[in-house]
Amino acid sequence: MTQTRVYRSEDLTVASLAQRLKTPEYRPRRVINRRLGHRNFNAFVNGFRIDEAKAALANPAQRELPVLSIASKSGFSPSACSTAPSRPPPASLPANFAEQTCDLQTI
């Protein structure tokens, strides 16, 4: 996942990942759920996307980029980004992370 960054594909599914790995769909699903401990495929993939977005938001060279651009480059779909404001904001949202990082770096 980290070498090819396949998680950047907005339309990544467990079926398309299994096809890339040339394995039946149940195998990556079983590894993700049972061995790696993720509740589902989306939680697994979004972990990589969140880590990439956090790294970009913490990078001073990318500070001027809009959060939605960073989220999109990390693999989040535009529709997922647009529906996020309708949910309660967790502390780990990219915008909250960016604000916290900026505040900490200016102190």
N, C-alpha and C positions, 0 to 999 in steps of 0.2 A: 504494500500500500504506500509506503513512504518513498520507495524508489521511483515508481511510475506515477505516483500521485493520481491514481485512478479516481480517488474520491472527489477530485475537482469536477468531474462530469456530473452535471445537474440531474441527468436522467439515469444515474447508476442504480441498478437494482441487484438483488441477490442473484437473479437469473443471469443478468449480463456479466456479473463478476464470475459466476460459475462457468459461463461460456468462455470467458478469457482464460480461466484456469484449466479449462478442458476437463471438468469434473461435474458430476451430478449436483443439482442445486441443493440437495439436502446436506451435502458435506460442508460447504462453507457456512451454511446456516447452523449446523450442529457445532462446528468449531467456535463460531462467534457467540452462540448462546451458552453452550456448556463449558467449553474450555477457557474462553476469554471472559466469560461472565457478563456479557452485555445482554440487556433485556430484549433487544431485537437488532435487526440489521441497520436500521436508521440510526439508532443510538451509537452503534459501532462506527459508522461512517461519519456521523456528525462530530464525533470526538476528534477525528483527524482534521475536519474542517474548522472546528473551533480552535484547535491548537495553531493551525496556520493563520487564522484570522487574528489571534492574539499576538502572534509573532509579528505580523504586519503592522498591527496597531501600536505595538511597542517600539517599532522601528522609526526613529526620527526622520529618516528619508521619506517615509510614506505618510507622515503626519498630515499632510495637506489633502490626501485622497479622501473622498467621502466614504463613510462606513459602509454604505451599500455597495460601493465598488469593490471594497476589500472583501466583503461577504460574498459577492458574486464570483470574484477570482478564486475564492477558497472553495467554491462548489455549491454554495447555497443558491437555491433558485430565487428569482425575483419575487415570485408569489409567496414564498416562505418568508422573505424579508418584509413584504408588505403586510402580511397578516400578523407579524410579531407584535405590533403595537396593541392588538386586541387582546393579548394575553398579559397576565401579570408580569412585570419585568423582573426576571431573576438577576442576581448580582453579576452573573457571568455573560450577560448580553454584550455583544461587541461594543456598543456605544458606551455602556457603563464601564467596561474594561478600559476603553480609550480615555474616558474622563478620569478614572482612578490613576491610570499610568501617567497621564499629563500632570495631574495634581502632585503625584509623588516625585516626578522629575523636576518640578519647578520649586520644590521646597528646599 
